[in-house]
Structures are given as C-alpha cells and as structure tokens.
Amino acid sequence: MRKNIFLICLALVFSVSSYSQIKKDDVLFTVAGEPVFASEFLRVYNKNLNLVKDESQKDVDEYLKLFINYKLKLAEAKALDYDKKPEYIREFNSYKKQLTKNYLTDSKVTEALVKEAYDRIAYDVKASHVLVRIAEGEKDTIQAYNQILDYRNRLAKDGFDKLKEEIHNGNTIFVEDLGYFSGFKMVYDFETVAYNTEIGEISQPFKTQFGYHVVQVFDKRKSRGEVTVGHIMISNNQKDSTIVPEKRIKEIYKLIEQGDSFEALAKQFSDDKSSANKGGKLSSFKSGQLSSVKFEDKAFEMENIGDISKPFKTDYGWHITKLYGKKPLESFKKLKPSLETKVKRDSRSKLINTAMVNKLKKKYNVIDDKPNLEYFIKALNPSFYSKKWTIPTDLPQDKLLLKIGDKQLTYFHFAEYLKNTQKNSKNRKPFDVIVKEQYEEFVNANVLKYREENLENENEEFAQILKEYREGLLLFDLMQTKIWEGVKSDSVGLENYYQANKSNYKWPLRVDAIVATASKEENIKKVKKLLEKNTTIETINSSLNNGKTQNVIFTTEVMDASHRALPKAFVFEKGVSKIYTDNDAFYVVKVKEILPESIKTLEEAKGRVISDYQTVVENNWLKELENNYKVVVDKKILKKVKSQIYN
C-alpha cells in the first residue's frame, strides 16, 4: 500500500509541458557530471505547486534542494545497480505493459461501450443462474453444453429451489440466486445475456470464462440512484465489558424517541469514529457499493428526509440510521469519465483491443491476407497435441513471412510462436485450422508488440510517465532498503535513539472513570447524588432506566482528555465532578483514579520512534550523498527559471 501511494504521488508531481523561455537543452544542475535539465525542474515545480501544503516548498530555492536530494538518491540507486535487479526489471516491465494498454484504445468503440454501460447501470437486474464449470484449457465442451441444456429444461419445469437441492455442489455445478445487480458487477458476457433476457424468461446456454450458464431473469428495476444517511453504530466488539451492544443501541433509540438529537447521540456513542464527529453522517453511496447488503437495503428503504430507522443488526454491529438525502442516477455527461475508466479495465477491453489492432494494421501497412502457410500445415504432427512438437530442422528460418512497419518477421518467428503456444488438447482440430488460427493470433500479438516497442518514441506523454515510474520505482527500492526497512531492523540504533529521546514519548494525563450522560439536567443531578453516595452503576441503571424510558447512559474506561465520552471542558480531579454541558447533553464524571503523565516504553511508542529515527538516518545519509556526488548548479539558468516562475 505504501509503495502504491509513493508511486502515485510521484506520478502526480510530473506532467508534460513546454516552456518558451527555457530551452530543452538548458542544464540547471549536474549530479556527478550527469545533466538535469531546467525544463524537467519546471514541469515538476509547476505541477507540484498546488499539491504541497508546506509553503516553504513553494519557494524555488527550497524546492530546488528537495529536487537535488531526489536526484542524489537516484544517482545512488543507479550506482548500486538497483536498475539491474531482476525484481526491478520485472515490476517495471509489468507497469509498462499495463500503462501501454491505456494507449491501445479505439475511441469510437470505447464511446459505444461507455454509452451501453450507462444504459445498463440505469437498471438493476434480479436473476439466478446455473453454471457448469469447464476446466481451464478444456476444448471438448460438448458434454458440458449438453449438461447445461438439460439443466435449463429442468429449471423451466421444476423451478430454482428444486434444481438447487438436486444438483448444486459448489464445485463443478452452481445454482445460485444472484439478487439484484447492475452493470460491471458481472463479467461482460454474463452481463450482456442478463440484460438482454426478458423478465420471466430463461436464457439459452452461453459460455463465459467460467463455463456454460443459463440465466433466469425475475425483475428489472430502475437504478436506486444514490442515498445519503447517517448512522449510530454500536460495534459487536467492545472494550468495555459492561456494554452489551443490543442493549446499548436500544437505550440510544429510546433517547431518540424521547426527543434527543440523533446527531448529538452519534457524537457521544457511535463506535464508527470516522462518522461520529460528523454527527454520524456518511458519504453518499450507490447500490452494490457497500460490503453490507443489509445496511445498504435498509438505507434505500427509507423514504422521507429525516426518517430514523429502528435498531437493526449487521455483521459489524447494531445500527440506527437517519436519511439525509436521495438522488437519482447522474447524467451520462457527468458519469462518462468514470465509466470510460471502468470500461477499459473491464472484459469489454477485448473489443476495444480488436478495434485498435485493425487500426494499427493500417498504420503499419500490415497486409491482412494470409500468406501461403502450407509449409507449417505439413510441418505439424500429432506431437503438437501433447506439447511435444519441435521446430523442423529444415525450416527456412530467414524466409520473410510478415512485415510490420520496419520490423520483419520470418518463418522462424512464427514457428517459435507455434512451439510456445501448443497445449495439451483432446480436441484435435485439423492442422490447417490450427495454423490459420495461430497465424491470426501471431499477427495481432506482434502488431500490438510493435506499437508497445515504439510507443515511447511516438508519444511524448507516454515517455514522460514511463520515466517518472522508472525513477520512482528505483527511489522506492532504495528508500525501502536504506531507510524504511533498514531502520526497522536496526534494533540497537532504535534502542539508542529511544533512550536519548524518550522524554518525547509520553502517555498523556488520563483518568480511570465512569462517565454518565443524560439529555435532561434533572436526571444527571440524580446520578450525581447517587455517585457521591458510591451507589453502583447497576443500581443507578435500575433506578433511573426502565423498560420504556432511557434516562442515562454510562461509559466506564481509562480515558485521556480527547476521549469522546468526556465533555470538552472536563477538569481532571478525583471524585465526582460538577455537571458539564456538551453536545446538547449533560455529563457527570466519577474519577476513580488519575493516571499521571508517564514515559512510554519503546514497544508502546515504537511506531513514532521508528518514524522519527528514519528522519534522522535519512538526513545523515543525504549528507553522505552530497559528499559522494558533486552537485553543480548553473546560477544563470536558475535565475532564468525563477524569472519564468515568478513572472
């Protein structure tokens, strides 16, 4: 995760641009004799200008120091041959291949698929399906097809429940209720059949990467759009053993029925810390976006703004929800960019790739007509079906077979392709069919490969992004070894640093306390008197709360001043406190013990100690790099850069 964030940040920092005042060959500084161009620095600075929060980094001189440090680290990474490590090469090539996909799209086909995707997410389909799995690589699928055809007839005759009971095994045969789903929730082939099948109908058998299916469609409804709710959640896992989640949520619900503010109660009691400070309010979401289907359904069931649900349980705990807003599906224009991204990542991309290959064939003057492949048809023998076929010794290796741009592919290239793609197969196709199919795949693969090999020269944006990733990956690997993991494994260094700086790592002042909260002052006054008499919480609960009314809620825990159960103005004193008002409620606190500030052990403070020690080690390391790699800044070019930035 850390690596992804690191590389994404680098990608955000750089962009392709041009500057008339700065020439491409203007060298801003050198690192060990290697030039760093002013144009690159300007790209980085201008792109990063609105991203940095530290105002000092917007100063050109300060930013230049950071940029020089960046280049020093890269120089060290290359000197240590990090760019020659197999892991680095493998990951870089993987990223390059992934990035290249973004430049292998046909705009017209993409546009049509995006529009189709929008039309589909505008509706939810309710369906079930039957699947007969097919082993990977299995070519002889007649038996599976006949099987799914039989199951389709039985489904139509006997119904879903009976068929599931009789044949579902969760391994090779699946009979599943899929509920409602929308676009992008299933593989594209499956989705297409489901959306094209009429309500109440069962589709004809069809094949996906998983096997043969039939789909039975029960309903199609308009998209539920987007909903905004708040919630109060009491987690199933409680530190305070006196809190029973179901009991606590019902206590809170009684307070709501008595007129207490939902938002105030969320701030006081909700265990969802990310939303509690906002009065329980959550970000808006759509169907299928949450991991809890039950919570999602409860949210969409609410009708009127301001409605509050009764307590209900999910896998995460107990909830009470409040409806803040509902809105229908957004317009195509607004959703188009995000849909385009999804389409390119989805199995739909195969259609886009096919269109792109056809376009590239024209660009690179590739003739679609198949050449005379008789030699290869005759060269194949039964060993091909068992992956044992070898290239014939009489192969005319240098004979030209295909030309893509300025790249020539010979008989040897195709023979090698045949050898590498042969598979164990029971479905023995005729050799002429095999050769023709494989030749078509060979041409398509090499057209895309040629595009990939030349893309860095053909597209400046692609070249720049690739450079960013290349350097970012090197820098990450270096920092991982020298600083991040290096410091973690330096137990002696960590111990010494902790001992020298342990006064910086302290537990704050805390209290072991009972906190009582009530919506009415008269009730909290009663609690205060009872606590002063050392009355137990159980007794107070039974006295002030009953089956119909919830007048007070208790929290017992060790807390510091920032704890959400404590009122903001609370004064740390032993005994029963005065009555406080906060979050539209009344509080009284009985402090059993005050825990003074204390030094944390290394284990307790380890996260912060490691982070601080890493900073020290990195600063010392940068000083070493400055001594090892001479940096020379061209003052005239720097002045030119500043003039362009400030003007």
C-alpha positions in Angstrom: 0.0 0.0 0.0 2.8 2.4 1.0 4.6 1.7 -2.3 1.5 2.4 -4.4 0.9 5.7 -2.6 4.6 6.7 -3.1 4.5 6.0 -6.8 1.1 7.6 -7.3 2.4 10.8 -5.7 5.4 10.8 -8.0 3.1 10.4 -11.0 1.0 13.4 -9.8 4.1 15.5 -9.5 5.2 15.3 -13.1 3.4 16.4 -16.3 4.3 17.1 -19.9 4.5 20.7 -20.8 6.7 23.1 -22.8 8.2 26.4 -21.9 9.2 29.0 -24.5 11.7 30.8 -22.2 13.6 27.7 -21.2 15.4 25.7 -23.9 15.2 22.0 -23.9 19.0 21.7 -23.5 19.3 24.3 -20.7 21.1 22.4 -17.9 20.0 23.6 -14.4 22.5 21.5 -12.5 24.6 18.4 -12.8 25.0 15.4 -10.4 28.3 13.7 -10.7 28.6 15.2 -14.2 25.1 14.0 -15.3 22.9 16.9 -16.5 19.5 17.7 -15.1 17.5 20.0 -17.4 15.7 23.1 -16.4 12.6 22.1 -18.3 12.2 19.0 -16.1 12.5 21.0 -13.0 9.9 23.5 -14.2 7.5 20.6 -15.0 7.9 19.2 -11.5 7.6 22.6 -9.7 4.6 23.8 -11.6 2.7 20.5 -11.3 3.5 20.2 -7.6 2.7 23.8 -6.7 -0.9 23.2 -5.7 -0.2 19.9 -4.1 2.3 20.9 -1.4 0.9 22.1 1.9 4.3 23.3 3.3 4.6 26.9 2.0 8.4 26.7 2.2 8.4 24.1 -0.5 6.8 26.6 -2.9 10.0 28.8 -2.6 12.1 27.9 -5.7 15.4 27.6 -3.7 13.8 25.3 -1.1 12.1 23.2 -3.8 15.4 23.0 -5.6 17.0 21.5 -2.5 14.3 18.8 -2.5 14.8 18.2 -6.2 18.5 17.9 -5.8 18.0 15.4 -3.0 15.7 13.4 -5.3 18.4 13.3 -8.0 21.1 12.4 -5.4 19.1 9.4 -4.4 18.6 8.3 -8.0 22.3 8.6 -8.6 23.0 6.3 -5.6 20.4 3.8 -6.8 22.0 3.6 -10.2 25.5 3.4 -8.7 24.3 0.4 -6.6 22.8 -1.2 -9.7 19.2 -1.2 -8.4 18.1 -0.8 -12.0 19.7 -4.2 -12.9 17.9 -6.2 -10.2 15.5 -8.8 -11.7 12.7 -7.8 -9.3 13.0 -4.2 -10.5 13.1 -5.1 -14.2 10.1 -7.4 -13.8 8.0 -4.9 -12.0 8.9 -2.0 -14.4 8.1 -4.1 -17.4 4.8 -5.2 -15.8 3.9 -1.5 -15.2 5.0 -0.5 -18.8 2.7 -3.2 -20.2 -0.2 -2.1 -18.1 0.4 1.6 -19.0 0.6 0.7 -22.7 -3.0 -0.6 -22.5 -4.2 3.0 -22.0 -2.7 3.9 -25.3 -4.2 1.0 -27.2 -7.8 2.0 -27.4 -10.2 2.8 -30.2 -12.2 5.9 -29.4 -15.4 5.0 -31.4 -15.6 1.5 -29.9 -14.9 2.9 -26.5 -17.6 5.5 -26.8 -20.2 2.9 -27.8 -19.3 0.7 -24.9 -19.4 3.6 -22.5 -22.9 4.5 -23.6 -24.0 0.9 -23.3 -22.6 0.7 -19.8 -24.5 3.8 -18.8 -27.8 2.3 -20.2 -27.1 -0.8 -18.1 -26.2 0.9 -14.8 -29.5 2.8 -15.2 -31.2 -0.5 -14.3 -30.7 -3.3 -11.8 -31.4 -6.9 -12.9 -32.7 -9.6 -10.4 -31.6 -13.0 -11.6 -30.4 -16.5 -10.7 -28.1 -18.7 -12.8 -27.0 -22.2 -13.3 -23.3 -22.8 -14.1 -21.5 -25.9 -15.3 -17.8 -25.3 -14.8 -15.3 -26.1 -17.5 -11.7 -26.9 -16.6 -9.2 -24.3 -17.8 -7.9 -25.2 -21.3 -10.6 -27.7 -21.9 -11.6 -27.7 -25.6 -14.1 -30.5 -25.7 -17.1 -28.9 -24.2 -19.9 -30.8 -25.9 -20.7 -32.8 -22.7 -20.9 -29.6 -20.6 -23.1 -27.9 -23.2 -25.5 -30.9 -23.3 -25.5 -30.8 -19.5 -26.4 -27.2 -19.2 -29.1 -27.7 -21.8 -30.6 -30.4 -19.7 -30.5 -28.2 -16.6 -32.2 -25.4 -18.5 -35.1 -27.7 -19.3 -35.3 -28.9 -15.6 -35.1 -25.3 -14.4 -38.1 -24.3 -16.6 -40.0 -27.4 -15.5 -39.2 -27.8 -11.7 -38.1 -24.4 -10.6 -35.0 -22.9 -9.0 -35.3 -24.4 -5.5 -35.8 -28.0 -6.5 -32.9 -27.8 -9.1 -30.6 -26.3 -6.5 -31.4 -29.0 -4.0 -30.7 -31.7 -6.6 -27.6 -30.6 -8.4 -25.7 -27.7 -6.7 -22.4 -28.9 -5.3 -20.4 -25.6 -5.2 -17.6 -27.1 -7.1 -18.4 -28.1 -10.7 -22.1 -27.2 -10.7 -23.6 -24.0 -9.3 -27.2 -23.0 -8.9 -27.2 -19.5 -7.3 -29.6 -16.7 -6.5 -27.7 -13.5 -7.6 -30.2 -11.0 -6.2 -30.1 -7.6 -7.9 -27.0 -6.5 -9.8 -26.1 -3.7 -12.2 -23.5 -3.0 -14.9 -19.9 -4.0 -14.1 -20.9 -6.4 -11.3 -20.6 -9.5 -13.5 -18.2 -10.4 -16.4 -19.3 -8.7 -19.6 -20.5 -11.7 -21.4 -22.7 -12.7 -18.5 -24.0 -9.2 -18.0 -24.9 -8.9 -21.7 -27.1 -12.0 -21.6 -28.7 -11.0 -18.3 -29.7 -7.5 -19.7 -30.9 -8.9 -23.0 -33.1 -11.6 -21.4 -36.7 -10.7 -20.8 -38.3 -10.7 -17.4 -39.6 -14.2 -16.6 -37.5 -15.8 -19.3 -34.6 -18.2 -19.1 -31.7 -17.5 -21.5 -30.3 -20.0 -23.9 -27.0 -21.6 -22.8 -24.0 -19.3 -23.2 -20.3 -19.6 -22.4 -18.0 -17.4 -20.3 -14.5 -17.9 -18.9 -16.0 -20.0 -16.1 -18.1 -22.4 -18.1 -21.6 -22.7 -19.5 -24.5 -20.8 -18.0 -28.2 -20.2 -18.2 -29.7 -17.1 -16.6 -33.3 -16.7 -15.3 -34.4 -13.1 -15.0 -37.0 -12.3 -12.4 -37.1 -8.5 -12.4 -35.6 -5.3 -13.8 -35.9 -2.1 -11.8 -34.6 1.4 -12.3 -31.4 2.2 -10.5 -32.0 3.3 -6.9 -29.5 6.1 -7.5 -27.6 7.4 -4.6 -28.5 7.8 -0.9 -27.0 9.8 2.0 -27.6 8.5 5.5 -26.1 8.9 9.0 -25.8 6.1 11.4 -25.1 5.4 15.1 -23.2 2.1 15.3 -22.5 0.0 18.4 -19.8 -2.4 17.5 -20.0 -6.1 18.3 -16.5 -5.8 19.8 -16.5 -3.7 22.9 -13.5 -2.9 25.2 -16.0 -2.0 28.0 -17.3 -5.4 29.1 -20.3 -3.7 30.7 -21.6 -2.6 27.3 -24.0 -5.1 25.6 -24.3 -3.9 22.0 -28.0 -4.8 21.5 -28.9 -3.3 24.9 -26.9 -0.1 24.3 -28.4 0.5 20.8 -31.9 0.1 22.3 -31.1 2.6 25.1 -30.0 5.1 22.5 -33.1 4.5 20.4 -35.3 5.3 23.5 -33.4 8.6 23.9 -34.2 9.4 20.2 -37.9 8.5 20.8 -37.8 10.8 23.8 -36.7 13.7 21.6 -32.8 13.6 21.9 -30.8 14.7 18.8 -29.7 11.9 16.6 -26.5 13.8 15.7 -25.7 14.5 19.4 -26.1 10.9 20.3 -23.9 9.8 17.4 -21.2 12.1 18.6 -21.5 10.7 22.1 -21.9 6.9 21.5 -21.3 5.8 17.9 -18.4 3.4 17.5 -17.8 4.4 13.9 -15.2 7.0 14.7 -14.9 8.2 11.1 -18.5 9.4 11.1 -19.2 10.1 14.8 -17.6 13.5 14.8 -19.9 14.4 11.9 -23.0 13.5 13.8 -23.0 10.1 12.2 -23.3 11.3 8.6 -21.8 9.0 6.0 -20.6 9.7 2.4 -23.3 9.1 -0.2 -23.3 5.6 -1.8 -25.0 3.6 -4.6 -26.4 0.1 -4.8 -23.6 -2.5 -4.5 -21.1 -0.1 -3.2 -21.1 -1.2 0.4 -19.9 -4.5 1.8 -23.0 -4.9 3.9 -26.0 -5.6 1.7 -28.3 -5.4 4.7 -27.2 -1.9 5.7 -27.5 -0.8 2.1 -31.0 -2.1 1.7 -32.1 -0.5 5.0 -30.7 2.8 3.8 -32.5 2.7 0.4 -35.8 1.5 2.1 -36.1 4.9 4.0 -38.4 7.3 2.2 -38.6 10.7 3.8 -35.7 13.0 4.6 -35.2 13.0 8.4 -36.7 9.5 8.9 -34.9 7.4 11.6 -34.8 3.6 11.4 -35.4 1.2 14.3 -32.3 -0.6 15.5 -31.1 -3.4 13.2 -28.1 -5.7 13.2 -25.4 -6.3 10.5 -22.2 -8.3 10.6 -20.5 -5.2 12.0 -22.8 -4.4 14.9 -26.1 -2.7 15.7 -27.2 0.4 13.8 -29.7 3.2 13.8 -29.9 5.2 10.5 -31.2 8.6 9.5 -32.0 9.6 6.0 -30.4 12.9 4.8 -30.9 12.7 1.0 -31.7 10.7 -2.1 -30.9 11.5 -5.7 -31.4 9.6 -8.9 -28.6 8.3 -11.3 -26.5 11.2 -12.6 -26.4 12.2 -16.2 -24.4 10.4 -18.8 -22.2 13.5 -19.3 -21.2 13.6 -15.7 -20.6 9.9 -15.3 -18.8 9.4 -18.7 -15.2 9.9 -17.4 -15.5 7.3 -14.6 -17.4 4.9 -16.9 -14.7 5.1 -19.5 -12.1 4.1 -16.9 -14.2 1.1 -15.9 -14.8 0.0 -19.5 -11.0 0.0 -20.1 -10.4 -2.1 -17.1 -13.3 -4.5 -17.7 -13.5 -7.5 -20.0 -15.1 -5.1 -22.6 -11.5 -4.0 -23.3 -11.1 -7.1 -25.6 -13.5 -5.4 -28.0 -11.5 -2.2 -27.8 -8.2 -4.1 -28.4 -9.6 -5.8 -31.5 -10.6 -2.4 -33.0 -7.2 -1.0 -32.2 -5.4 -3.9 -33.8 -7.3 -3.3 -37.0 -6.4 0.4 -36.9 -2.7 -0.3 -36.3 -2.6 -2.8 -39.1 -3.4 0.1 -41.5 -1.0 2.4 -39.8 1.9 -0.1 -40.1 0.9 -1.3 -43.5 0.2 -4.9 -42.4 -1.4 -6.9 -45.1 -4.3 -8.9 -43.8 -4.2 -11.6 -46.4 -2.8 -14.8 -45.1 0.4 -15.9 -46.9 0.9 -19.4 -48.1 1.1 -21.4 -44.8 1.3 -24.8 -46.4 4.8 -25.4 -45.0 3.6 -25.1 -41.4 0.5 -27.2 -42.0 2.7 -30.0 -43.3 5.3 -29.4 -40.5 2.8 -30.1 -37.7 2.3 -33.7 -36.5 0.3 -35.4 -33.7 3.0 -34.5 -31.1 1.6 -30.9 -31.3 -1.5 -32.1 -29.4 0.7 -33.2 -26.4 3.0 -30.1 -26.3 6.0 -32.1 -27.7 6.2 -30.7 -31.2 9.6 -29.2 -32.1 10.7 -26.8 -34.9 11.8 -28.8 -38.0 15.5 -28.8 -38.8 14.7 -27.9 -42.5 12.8 -24.7 -41.5 13.8 -21.8 -43.9 14.5 -19.6 -40.8 15.2 -16.3 -42.6 12.4 -16.5 -45.1 10.2 -13.4 -44.8 6.6 -14.1 -43.6 5.3 -10.8 -42.4 6.3 -7.1 -42.2 5.0 -4.7 -39.6 6.4 -1.1 -40.1 10.1 -1.6 -40.4 10.1 -4.9 -38.5 10.5 -8.1 -40.4 9.1 -11.4 -39.1 10.4 -14.6 -40.6 9.3 -18.3 -40.8 11.4 -18.9 -37.6 9.4 -16.3 -35.6 6.1 -18.0 -36.5 7.5 -21.5 -35.9 8.7 -20.4 -32.4 5.2 -18.9 -31.8 3.6 -22.2 -32.7 6.0 -24.1 -30.4 5.4 -21.8 -27.4 1.6 -21.8 -27.8 1.0 -25.5 -28.2 -1.1 -27.1 -25.5 -2.3 -30.5 -24.3 -5.5 -31.0 -26.1 -8.1 -33.7 -26.5 -10.0 -31.6 -29.1 -7.8 -32.3 -32.1 -8.5 -29.7 -34.6 -7.2 -30.2 -38.2 -3.7 -28.8 -38.7 -4.8 -26.3 -41.3 -7.4 -24.8 -38.8 -4.7 -24.6 -36.1 -2.2 -22.9 -38.3 -4.7 -20.3 -39.6 -6.0 -19.5 -36.1 -2.5 -19.3 -34.7 -1.2 -17.1 -37.5 -4.0 -14.6 -36.9 -3.1 -14.5 -33.2 0.6 -14.2 -34.1 -0.1 -11.2 -36.3 -2.3 -9.4 -33.7 0.2 -10.1 -30.9 3.1 -8.7 -33.0 1.1 -5.6 -34.1 0.4 -4.7 -30.5 4.0 -5.6 -29.5 5.4 -3.3 -32.3 3.1 -0.5 -31.0 4.4 -1.1 -27.5 8.0 -1.1 -28.5 7.7 2.2 -30.4 5.2 4.0 -28.2 7.9 5.7 -26.2 9.1 7.4 -29.4 5.7 8.0 -30.8 4.0 9.5 -27.7 5.7 12.2 -25.6 3.2 11.9 -22.7 3.8 8.1 -22.5 7.5 8.6 -22.5 7.3 11.1 -19.6 5.1 9.0 -17.5 7.3 6.0 -18.1 10.3 8.0 -17.0 8.5 9.0 -13.8 7.7 5.4 -12.9 11.2 4.2 -13.8 12.7 6.7 -11.4 10.0 6.4 -8.8 10.5 2.6 -8.6 14.2 3.0 -8.2 13.8 5.5 -5.5 11.3 3.4 -3.6 13.5 0.3 -3.7 16.5 2.4 -2.4 14.4 4.0 0.4 12.9 0.7 1.3 16.4 -0.9 1.8 18.3 2.0 3.2 15.8 3.8 5.3 12.4 2.2 5.9 13.3 -1.5 6.4 16.8 -0.6 7.4 15.7 1.4 10.4 13.2 -1.2 11.5 15.8 -3.9 11.6 18.3 -1.7 13.4 17.3 -2.7 16.9 20.4 -1.3 18.5 20.0 2.0 16.8 16.4 2.3 17.7 17.1 1.5 21.3 19.9 4.1 21.5 17.7 6.7 19.8 14.8 6.0 22.1 17.0 6.2 25.2 18.3 9.6 24.0 14.8 11.0 23.2 12.4 9.1 25.4 11.1 12.3 27.0 9.3 12.9 23.7 7.2 9.8 24.0 4.7 10.1 26.9 1.3 8.9 27.9 -0.9 12.0 28.5 -2.7 12.6 31.7 -5.6 10.0 31.9 -8.4 9.0 34.2 -10.0 5.7 35.1 -13.5 7.0 35.3 -17.3 6.5 35.0 -19.0 8.9 32.6 -22.8 9.4 32.9 -24.7 11.3 30.2 -28.3 12.3 30.0 -30.4 14.6 27.9 -32.2 16.1 30.9 -30.4 18.0 33.7 -32.8 16.7 36.4 -31.7 13.1 35.6 -28.0 13.9 35.7 -28.4 15.7 39.0 -29.9 12.5 40.4 -27.0 10.5 39.0 -24.5 12.9 40.6 -26.1 12.5 44.1 -26.1 8.7 43.8 -22.5 8.6 42.6 -21.5 10.8 45.5 -23.0 8.1 47.8 -20.9 5.4 46.0 -24.1 3.8 44.5 -23.2 1.2 41.9 -23.9 1.7 38.2 -26.2 -1.3 38.2 -28.3 0.2 41.0 -28.5 3.6 39.3 -29.4 2.0 36.0 -32.3 0.1 37.6 -33.4 3.2 39.4 -33.4 5.7 36.5 -33.9 3.5 33.5 -36.8 1.1 32.9 -38.2 -0.9 30.0 -39.9 2.2 28.5 -37.6 5.1 29.3 -33.8 5.5 28.9 -32.7 8.5 31.1 -29.0 7.9 31.5 -26.1 6.1 29.7 -22.8 5.1 31.3 -19.3 4.6 29.9 -16.5 3.1 32.0 -13.0 3.3 30.7 -9.4 4.7 31.1 -9.5 7.9 29.1 -7.4 10.9 28.1 -8.8 14.4 27.6 -9.5 13.7 23.9 -11.8 10.7 24.6 -15.2 11.2 23.0 -17.1 10.2 26.2 -15.6 13.1 28.2 -17.1 16.6 27.9 -14.6 19.1 26.3 -14.2 21.3 29.4 -13.7 18.4 31.8 -11.2 19.1 34.7 -9.2 16.1 35.8 -9.9 15.8 39.6 -10.5 12.7 41.6 -14.1 12.1 42.9 -17.4 13.1 41.4 -17.3 16.1 39.1 -19.6 19.0 38.6 -22.3 18.8 35.9 -21.0 19.6 32.4 -22.9 20.5 29.2 -21.6 19.4 25.8 -23.1 18.0 22.5 -26.7 19.0 23.7 -26.3 16.7 26.7 -25.5 16.8 30.4 -22.5 14.9 31.9 -21.2 14.0 35.3 -17.9 12.1 35.8 -16.7 10.0 38.7 -12.9 9.7 38.6 -11.7 6.6 40.4 -8.0 7.2 39.7 -5.9 9.9 38.0 -3.1 8.4 35.9 -0.3 10.9 35.6 1.9 11.5 32.6 4.4 8.7 32.1 7.1 7.7 29.7 6.0 5.1 27.1 8.1 2.0 26.8 9.9 1.5 23.4 7.3 -1.1 22.5 4.4 1.3 23.3 6.0 4.1 21.3 7.6 2.0 18.6 5.7 3.5 15.6 6.6 7.1 16.4 10.2 6.2 17.4 10.7 4.4 14.1 9.3 7.3 12.1 11.5 9.9 13.9 14.6 7.7 13.7 14.1 7.2 10.0 14.1 11.0 9.5 17.4 11.3 11.4 19.0 8.5 9.4 17.8 9.9 6.1 19.2 13.4 6.8 22.6 11.9 7.7 22.5 9.7 4.6 21.8 12.7 2.4 24.9 14.5 3.7 26.9 11.5 2.7 25.4 11.5 -0.8 26.3 15.2 -1.1 29.9 14.3 -0.5 29.9 11.3 -2.8 28.2 13.0 -5.8 29.2 16.6 -6.7 26.3 18.9 -7.5 27.0 22.0 -9.6 24.1 24.5 -10.1 24.2 26.9 -13.1 23.3 30.2 -11.4 22.4 31.9 -14.7 19.9 29.1 -15.7 18.5 29.2 -12.1 17.9 32.9 -12.5 16.1 32.3 -15.8 14.0 29.6 -14.1 13.0 32.0 -11.3 12.2 34.7 -13.7 9.8 32.4 -15.6 8.1 31.1 -12.4 7.6 34.5 -10.8 6.5 36.2 -14.0 
